[in-house]
Amino acid sequence: MGNVLSYEKYREQFYAEFDEYYSTYPVDVEKETGTLDQETREKNPCKEKMKVYGLASRCKVHVFRNFPFYFELCTGRARNGLTASFPPEPGIGGEMMRENREIEREFFAFRDYYKDLNVFISFFFTDFAHHCIGYEKVLNYGLDGIIAQAQKKREQIEDADGRAFLESAIYGCSVLKEIAQSFSAEASRLADCERDDEIRENLLTIAETAGRIPAMPPQTFYEALNTIWFMREIVMGMEGIGIAIIGHFDRLLYPYYKKDVEEGRLTRREAKDLLSFALNLTDAKWDLRNHPPDGGANTAMTIGGCDKNGKLVYNEVTQMILEIFEEQELVNPKLQARISHRHPIAYFEKLGKIIAKGKNVLSIFNDEILIPANVRQGKELADVRLYVAGGCQEPLLSETEINCRAYIYVSLPKLLLLILGVGDRDFWIHESIERPDIHTCLSYAEFYACFVGKVRQIMYQVAKYFNRYEKMWYTYNPCPLYSATITGCIENARDMTQGGAKYNTSSFSPVGFGTLVDSLFAIKKAVFDDKNMTLEEMIKCLNSNFSDCERTRAFLVHRVDKWGRDSGEINQLASEISEDLSQILSGIPNSRGGWFESSLFTNTGYVSLRDTEATPDGRKQGEILSRGMGPSEAVGQTNISRIMEGLAKLRMENYPASAVLYLDFPFSPNNMDSTIFSAVIRSFLDVGGNVVDFNLTDATVLEEAQKNPERYKNLIVRVWGFSAYFTSLDEELQNEMINRNRAH
């Protein structure tokens, strides 16, 4: 290109420019755009959504002088909004949701009973935040190509609702083209009065590119990279929905990079500068130190893995991205690295270096488990090979799948307690399910069969409830513009909220697997096998939160094996529980013509549901539940080989929606051998793990940072599926991370 801004030279200016501009957000845009007319509401939701797109066409664009990409449409969004639907974000993206507040009120009235009971926590009736635009479709066809596809389909059908969807998709794409032209005009205007030659060249590049892209397919590395950010940021603001995933960067961008370098348009240094600006966008925009979100900035990128033909992805773009994460203090985007045994040693080594430096922004995805796991769900191999991941660690198939992963966090230990009659508060009457008669169980096998049967009934009931509410998604906030980029929606003339995509999946997110394993094992050993106590005596202790039962609690904590600390019998029991849970949580129909898939990963649930009553493993009420599919905090000091030994007994291919192992290591800045972590990754693949997260911290340093936050502003920690500056977290989460580190 010859006129790429130097990231090192302009970093401070671009961060300062972002901070100055976004410090005014959210901005009231009603004067410029107007609002939806309540009195002339369209009967068809897609036609109503067209009005929102019309408002977007009147929004102002903003071009940054010190930044090479154009992406900021002033829709009235918050600076660090997640567009996760509740409460509806300020700005035009939330217009239809604000029209339909009665749906919210009804849902939360339903949900609060279960929240208060600690059965599950849910933030809305479907997942509004963890999605991915069909970037590849836009890169291949441009908006003009997508419009042509929708127009052709419109000519072929007579169905009024289908035509309304297609017309809305066409109009949304046309508005995007208008917005790009506005960027071109604004950049040209700024260039006319710009005195700095480098900045002027940058503005002229934006002006020229925005005149063509993304209406037409991009031809260069710069154009492709800009297309991804343009689509993600602007569509998110127009649709009012979270688009957590910014794509499979190295797979998508490498052909453009290779062509540019071969034809002399771009150097490696310039490409790395462009990537550095792009990867710093979220951190600069969100101002994470001063405006920390509750669950991260909801931005993730995928690297590695393979293409649709199974060819490995590890190239020069992969290497540049890894260098940027190693060299810079990035909190976002979350780095989701797909890997297999077939990948080169250099890839393992580079990932090990990032982990060893305590960057705490990395998740590892095992292609050898996740690809066959999703194929077993009936998905085509070529589609599955293109999976991406985002939000926390939720995999979905790029361009072909609409999934809803992170919206129902169910407390597994609470389900056990309900069956034991602890804290049930007339739950069985409320659900019209027959109360289990566990006191007639003469063996652990009978008790466990009762547990499995009742959990299945409960989960089918919960799915039925959420399906009923999810059917309102189309009325609440259809997304025809977003849908136009997803394979199946134009072909079926159906919005993504109606099940238009090729694949439509959901999943529960069970919380406390390790706590459940330890609790069931305690019942097996202490009650049925060794008869140290009766079931009635254990239930009495649980109901009293172990008041006057300290000796019993000490016995359960220290004398009964824990998963991840001991091996043998408890590992076999964990395997059986994992197998049965995967069957219970899989195959339930959802409201979009798809099905629920099993997962074992955590978001805030392990903290939010901590008020779950005392559990048979000796955990007291108020203590956190275990995270993901790993051991509980009650395990205390353990080692990686014990954890891997337990993991090897589980069939992780039964969890296509991910099962995450969260590993916490003590960190010493001057004594971390990166080869250890490369070996851990390889060992994780060897035992058939699904997804693994790394967090390297030092409890003493965290305590010092809590006391003197001004001295530790750059301290990054992995909270659950997101990374954050430690000093920006609230005191509860800070204490949880300190205690977690001491336990491991």
Secondary structure, 3 states (H helix, E strand, C coil): CCCCCCHHHHHHHHHHHHHHHHCCCCCCCHHHHCCCCHHHCCCCHHHHHHHHHHHHCCCCEECCCCCCCCCEECCCCCCCCCCCCCCCCCCHHHHHHHHCHHHHHHHHHHHHHHHHCCCEECCCCCCCCECCCCHHHHHHHHHHHHHHHHHHHHHHCCCHHHHHHHHHHHHHHHHHHHHHHHHHHHHHHHHHCCCCHHHHHHHHHHHHHHCCCCCCCCCCHHHHHHHHHHHHHHHHHHHCCCECEEEEHHHHHHHHHHHHHHCCCCCHHHHHHHHHHHHHHHHHHHCCCCCCCCCCCCCEEEEECECCCCCECCCHHHHHHHHHHHHCCCCCCEEEEEECCCCCHHHHHHHHHHHHCCCCCEEEEEHHHHHHHHHCCCCCHHHHCCEEEECCCEEEECCCEEEECCCCEEEHHHHHHHHHCCCCCCHHHHHCCCCCCHHHCCCHHHHHHHHHHHHHHHHHHHHHHHHHHHCCHHHHCCCHHHHCCCCCHHHHCCCHHHCCCCEEEECCEEECHHHHHHHHHHHHHHHHHCCCCCHHHHHHHHHCCCCCCHHHHHHHHHCCCCECCECCHHHHHHHHHHHHHHHHCCCCECCCCCEECCCECCCCHHHHCCCCCCCCCCCCCCCCCCCCCCCCHHHCCCCHHHHHHHHCCCCHHHCCCCEEEEEEEECCCCCCCHHHHHHHHHHHHHCCCCEEEEEEECHHHHHHHHHCHHHCCCCEEECCCCEEEHHHCCHHHHHHHHHHHHHC
